[in-house]
């Protein structure tokens, strides 16, 4: 459980904000901070995070079904694997966004929808586990980042 918390904290907050800080302060990027936020949150929180989650869901679906959704038994495992493939696909495009900046906005839109719906679903869940609370808070946090980035792009285009 501690490892899950550390990975989520790193990928959903520490690494994206650290990357923004480094690019802005040390590389002296002229890009607006919101564009840097989109770039780095897409890479870390939608890219690396979803690649890792997707691989785990595909190869170890029981973790997600039992630890995140509190579902015992094997009935949900095929669905968790399919979720893993969807997460992997989105994550790969998020990681590729560093090489192809035009991928940032579409991935941010998809990730905002995914994390927003997932976060709201966790809010509605009564009797959440510790891991569900971690997922809920991190999902809603990055949803807000992605929503702000998408709005910024819409109003500055």
C-alpha positions in Angstrom: 0.0 0.0 0.0 2.9 2.4 0.8 4.5 1.6 -2.6 1.2 2.4 -4.4 1.0 5.8 -2.5 4.6 6.6 -3.4 4.1 5.8 -7.1 0.9 7.9 -7.2 2.5 10.8 -5.4 5.6 10.7 -7.7 3.7 10.4 -11.0 0.7 12.6 -10.2 2.5 15.5 -8.4 6.2 15.4 -7.7 7.6 14.5 -11.1 5.3 16.7 -13.1 5.8 19.8 -10.8 9.5 19.1 -10.6 9.7 18.9 -14.4 7.8 22.2 -14.8 10.1 23.9 -12.2 13.2 22.6 -14.0 12.1 23.6 -17.4 10.9 27.0 -16.3 13.7 27.9 -13.8 16.8 26.1 -15.1 16.1 25.8 -18.8 14.5 29.3 -18.8 11.6 28.2 -21.0 9.6 31.2 -22.3 6.5 29.0 -22.5 3.6 30.0 -20.2 3.4 27.9 -17.0 0.1 26.5 -18.1 1.6 25.1 -21.3 4.4 23.5 -19.2 1.8 22.1 -16.9 0.0 20.5 -19.8 3.2 19.1 -21.3 4.5 17.6 -18.1 1.3 16.4 -16.5 0.4 14.7 -19.8 3.8 13.0 -19.9 3.9 11.9 -16.3 0.3 11.6 -15.1 -1.4 10.5 -18.3 1.7 9.0 -20.0 3.9 7.2 -17.6 1.2 6.6 -15.0 -1.3 5.1 -17.5 1.4 2.9 -19.1 2.4 1.5 -15.7 -1.3 1.1 -14.7 -2.1 -0.5 -18.0 0.7 -3.0 -17.8 -0.2 -3.9 -14.2 -3.9 -4.2 -15.0 -3.1 -6.4 -18.0 -0.6 -8.7 -16.3 -1.8 -8.5 -12.7 -5.5 -7.7 -13.0 -6.2 -9.0 -9.5 -4.5 -6.0 -7.9 -6.9 -3.5 -9.5 -10.0 -5.7 -9.0 -9.2 -6.4 -5.3 -7.2 -3.4 -4.1 -8.9 -0.6 -6.0 -12.4 -1.9 -6.7 -12.7 -4.3 -3.7 -14.0 -7.1 -6.0 -13.1 -10.6 -5.0 -13.1 -13.5 -7.5 -12.1 -13.9 -11.1 -15.2 -12.6 -12.9 -13.8 -9.0 -13.2 -10.3 -10.0 -14.4 -11.1 -9.9 -18.2 -12.7 -6.4 -17.8 -9.7 -5.2 -15.8 -7.4 -6.5 -18.6 -9.4 -4.6 -21.2 -9.1 -1.4 -19.0 -5.4 -2.1 -18.9 -5.1 -2.1 -22.7 -7.1 1.2 -22.9 -4.8 2.7 -20.2 -1.7 1.4 -22.0 -2.9 2.9 -25.3 -3.6 6.3 -23.8 -0.4 6.2 -21.8 1.8 5.4 -24.9 0.4 8.5 -26.7 1.0 10.5 -23.5 4.6 9.4 -23.4 5.0 10.1 -27.1 3.8 13.7 -26.5 7.3 14.7 -25.5 8.5 13.9 -29.1 5.2 15.1 -30.7 3.8 18.1 -28.9 0.6 18.1 -30.9 -0.4 15.0 -28.9 -0.5 17.0 -25.6 -4.0 18.6 -26.0 -5.8 15.5 -27.2 -4.3 13.4 -24.4 -5.2 16.1 -21.9 -8.8 16.0 -23.1 -9.0 12.2 -22.9 -7.2 12.1 -19.5 -9.4 14.9 -18.1 -12.5 12.8 -19.0 -11.0 9.6 -17.7 -9.7 11.0 -14.4 -12.7 13.2 -13.8 -15.2 10.3 -14.2 -12.9 7.9 -12.2 -12.6 10.5 -9.4 -16.3 11.1 -9.3 -17.0 7.4 -9.2 -14.7 7.1 -6.2 -16.4 10.0 -4.5 -19.8 8.2 -4.9 -18.4 5.0 -3.4 -19.2 4.5 0.3 -16.7 2.8 2.5 -13.7 3.6 0.4 -10.5 1.8 1.1 -7.2 3.6 1.7 -6.1 2.9 -1.9 -9.5 4.1 -3.2 -9.0 7.4 -1.3 -5.6 7.8 -2.8 -7.0 7.1 -6.3 -9.9 9.5 -5.7 -7.7 12.4 -4.5 -5.1 11.9 -7.3 -7.7 11.4 -10.0 -9.6 14.6 -9.0 -6.3 16.6 -8.7 -5.0 15.7 -12.2 -8.5 16.2 -13.6 -8.4 19.8 -12.4 -5.0 20.3 -13.9 -6.0 18.8 -17.3 -9.3 20.8 -17.2 -7.5 24.0 -16.5 -5.0 23.2 -19.3 -7.7 22.5 -21.8 -9.6 25.6 -20.9 -6.3 27.7 -21.2 -5.8 26.2 -24.7 -9.4 26.9 -25.7 -9.3 30.5 -24.6 -5.8 31.4 -25.9 -6.1 29.8 -29.3 
